[in-house]
Amino acid sequence: MILKNNADLLAARLGAILVMVIVPMMIWAQEIGPPNPDPKPNPNPTQRWISPRNHQSEEQQLSAEWDCYDWACDQTDWDPYEAYFDLVDAGYAVALTREEMEEGLICLAWDGAVTGSVAGEILGDSETGAEIGTAIAIASRVIRSDYLNQHADPQARRTISGFERKLRTWDRKFAACLRPKGYRVSSP
């Protein structure tokens, strides 16, 4: 094949680049697949501390957590992630980062549990205090206090209070499901 001008030469070189570089990259991209845009949420959104009593494996524990997640959702007719996304859509909560989604609904729940536990100890009930502290920590991270402070919106307050109440109920069901399966479940 004889090239007649510089345009033909340029087209031939671009074709060679396409075959030698772009095509292998496209094949490689198909092999590894697209990035996961929707990370799978953590089955333990309130980050309770869970440990096996009967030497269960990590895979068994994760399976039990998902079973109990689904069971708690069925028992309460409520899913904490769906409800959270509704709060985000309504502007009452901040969107979770990818890492927060994978780690759990709230990463700050531990601080709330510790604070609540100390307060509960003073009042004579550290476990209840820890649960209340966890809920407060969850609410403080999730809820857009700037929105509530700027707009004393009764609907927002009712919606957020309803979320907090349902999350506490859901979380108790989640923990209650795991205990008979051979897991220690503590406040986060």
Secondary structure as the mmCIF struct_conf table of DSSP 4:
data_model
#
loop_
_struct_conf.conf_type_id
_struct_conf.id
_struct_conf.beg_label_comp_id
_struct_conf.beg_label_asym_id
_struct_conf.beg_label_seq_id
_struct_conf.end_label_comp_id
_struct_conf.end_label_asym_id
_struct_conf.end_label_seq_id
BEND BEND1 ASN A 5 ASN A 5
HELX_RH_AL_P HELX_RH_AL_P1 ASN A 6 ILE A 17
HELX_RH_PI_P HELX_RH_PI_P1 LEU A 18 ILE A 22
HELX_RH_AL_P HELX_RH_AL_P2 VAL A 23 ILE A 32
BEND BEND2 PRO A 37 ASP A 38
HELX_LH_PP_P HELX_LH_PP_P1 PRO A 39 ASN A 42
BEND BEND3 PRO A 43 PRO A 43
TURN_TY1_P TURN_TY1_P1 PRO A 45 THR A 46
STRN STRN1 TRP A 49 PRO A 52
BEND BEND4 ARG A 53 ASN A 54
HELX_RH_AL_P HELX_RH_AL_P3 GLU A 58 THR A 76
TURN_TY1_P TURN_TY1_P2 ASP A 77 ASP A 77
HELX_RH_AL_P HELX_RH_AL_P4 PRO A 80 ALA A 90
TURN_TY1_P TURN_TY1_P3 GLY A 91 GLY A 91
BEND BEND5 TYR A 92 TYR A 92
STRN STRN2 ALA A 93 ALA A 93
HELX_LH_PP_P HELX_LH_PP_P2 VAL A 94 THR A 97
HELX_RH_AL_P HELX_RH_AL_P5 ARG A 98 GLU A 103
BEND BEND6 LEU A 105 LEU A 105
BEND BEND7 CYS A 107 CYS A 107
TURN_TY1_P TURN_TY1_P4 LEU A 108 LEU A 108
HELX_RH_AL_P HELX_RH_AL_P6 ALA A 109 LEU A 123
TURN_TY1_P TURN_TY1_P5 GLY A 124 GLY A 124
HELX_RH_AL_P HELX_RH_AL_P7 SER A 126 VAL A 142
STRN STRN3 ILE A 143 ILE A 143
HELX_RH_AL_P HELX_RH_AL_P8 SER A 145 GLN A 150
HELX_RH_AL_P HELX_RH_AL_P9 PRO A 154 LEU A 178
HELX_RH_3T_P HELX_RH_3T_P1 ARG A 179 LYS A 181
TURN_TY1_P TURN_TY1_P6 GLY A 182 GLY A 182
STRN STRN4 TYR A 183 SER A 186
#
